[in-house]
Amino acid sequence: MKKLFERSVAAVVMKKKIKVSTSNPQFIIAHFEQFVRERIKSGNLGIEEAKGLFDNSLFDSYDSKDFEFLVRDRCKSGNLGIEEAKCLFDYAIQMRSLPSIFPFTQLLGVLNKLNQYSTVFTLFKTMESEGIKPDLFTFSTLINCFCQMGKVDFGFAVVGNIFKSGFEPNIVIFNTLLKGLFKENRVKDAIQLFYKITENGYACDVVTYLTMVDGLCKTGNVDQAIKLLKDMEKGNCKPNIVIYNAIIDGLCKDKQIPKAQNLFEEMICKGVAPDVFTYSSIIHGVCSLGMWNNAECYVNKMVNFGVTPDIVTFNIVIDAHCKDGRTEKAQTLLELMSTRGVSPDVITYSSLIDGLCNSGQWEEATKLFREMIDRGISPNVHTFNILIDAMCKEGMVKKAHELFDLMIERGVELNTITYNALMDGYCLHRRMDESTKVLHSMVIRGCEADVISYNILINGYRKAKNLDEAMQIFEDMPSKSYEEAMRLFEKLENDGLEADIVTYNTVIDNMCKSNNLDEAKKLFDSLPSKELQPDNVTYNIMIRGVFQNNEIDKAVQLLNDMVYRDFSPNATNTSSVEDLLAADGLEGKFIGLVDKILPKRQSNGTVTTVELDC
């Protein structure tokens, strides 16, 4: 704010004291900056003084055109901040001779680029209240804000205001709306809008087609994108390299490599030269199918055509060689990168370290790890995880734990994979206490254990013949993967686990929570064959499950059994029964159970019971 006041003072002084021509805005700005420097050096220019000079002089005598020049130049400078933009807007509103719509639109445009969408809406409302009429660019900025916020329908509402204001939306506005629709994954609506645009005589530009092609490819509609490409080739707006790149990349990600290769060749025949992105996409595509020879051909072709491979290209090829076990060739490429002026990054080293670890060359992998740190490249969580996992599998759990500690020391955020690798290492060497400690550390640090975490521990305890601990871990396991949990339970049973009713309650509860009610019923019914009887908890679990599945008859049957066994429903199930009674959802045959399963309730010192209409 201080800067703005000082600049304003400078402008006033120039106009009133220096008496220079204000017809040249660059001349104004030059003197303006000189004055600011002098005032700052003086050490006696305060904010209040600057503001007072601004308020007393600017509104009366500062020409609105000069102000417009100032706003225009500040917006073009690229260093106009949020607060200064808001201040300029506020002062523009307060000027007695209001400037035109242009500075307002320019300032809103800057705030839009700075992602200050809410501020844009607030300032737009201020403009409306002051009677400042927006132009098409103002409306366009508003639409962009709505689309960026994921509120494209509000953007369409602004289009209505455009027509009401006597304007007509242009192709830029329609391009923005198309982007907004794709952002919300409304592919059908985007296609429909595109065809409405063309039907109504609007000339689609390359941005329109690129928006459509990119959106279609990213949503898995590559074939439709190709159809649009063919339409472009027939029309006046010819596809450029960016559009070809979007489709080739989409085809490669969709594993339609032959189609991508054909399009690549077609593109060259049509005189569109592939760039580094094109080559990188197609090299990645052929590598994903193990077509190493093809990949080398494309690399040679790009070099022969004068296209220099970048870090992305090198990383793709190095990773492909590593995955194929050709680590020597990958290391040769690492050396080649330096001669080509391309610096390796964390992805390059992570791929190489992974390849070396997978081929048993963990010492070489450790050497590369130290090299990347010496070169100032910080290993990320993926790099650490690769080495920790490899060392654990090689039996070097102590070294793996040292790396684990180094991660914490360097501030690298540990993830579930890190903990799982270390737990697995300890389990492989029957060090179950340490493995369990890692799990506890994981929970304390706020990292959520997954099914694999529990699987590692349960299998570790199984192999250590400690089924009781294995079952305890199973019972602590969240019911996130019913299938995996059931596989683990079957393994425990096959190992000779003597499960009690508490164990089976845990399993039945997992089944109900995972929407596997039929399986829960089967296990419930099989309990007597296992020489077990359901207890009060078992019944309440089952009753809750059938209530949630709206199986009222089954609930009645279970409640009858409960009464017969002298059990009682818990608060949740009691509440469900009461809700059904209130909604008249229970049949007459159930009414006899009401007094037995619903407790009498005290109200104002008197006993009240449920009233039933028979």
Order of alpha helices (4+ residues) and beta strands (2+ residues): alpha-alpha-alpha-alpha-alpha-alpha-alpha-alpha-alpha-alpha-alpha-alpha-alpha-alpha-alpha-alpha-alpha-alpha-alpha-alpha-alpha-alpha-alpha-alpha-alpha-alpha-alpha-alpha-alpha-alpha-alpha-alpha-alpha-alpha-beta-beta
